[in-house]
């Protein structure tokens, strides 16, 4: 059974492109481990992160 989260206890990750923290969303409940970017804008800009030497993986 999936873990239940309360609004005050949501897991966080840092975006690989902008470095900002972002919280779990319900739409990511089945793929949270694969989520790496906070927004579509950062996902589109991921190639610029690899050019600066950051690891996009």
N, C-alpha and C positions, 0 to 999 in steps of 0.2 A: 504494500500500500504506500502511496506517495506521502511524503512528509507535508504536514499542513503548516502554513506560516500565518502569523498574525501581522497586521500592518506595522506594528512596532518592532517586529522581529523578522524582517525580510533580509535574505542574503544579498551581498553586494559584490560587484566586480569592478575593476578599473578598465576603461575603454583602452584598447591598444593604440588608437590613433590620437585622441585628445587627452587621455590620461585621467579623465573625470570619472568619479565613481558613479555607478548606476545600480539601481535595485531591480530585483526579480519582478517580472510581470507575469500575470496569469497566462498570457499567450505563449510564454516561454516555458511553461511547466513541463512539457515533454522533451525540450531540447536545451535546457539551461546550461548543460555542460558544454555545448557547442557554441553558445552565444559569446561573441568576443567584442562586439561594437555596441555603443550606446544608442546609435541612431542610423538611419539610412544614409544620412550625410557622411558619417564617419566610415560606414561600410564602403561607400563610393570613393572615399579619399584614402582607402587603405594602401593603395600603391604609393602614395607620397610618404607614408610611414616606412615602407620598406626602403625607399630611397635615402632616408635619413639615418638608416642603420638599425632601426628597431626591428625586432623579430615579429612578423605578423602571425606566426603560428601559435 
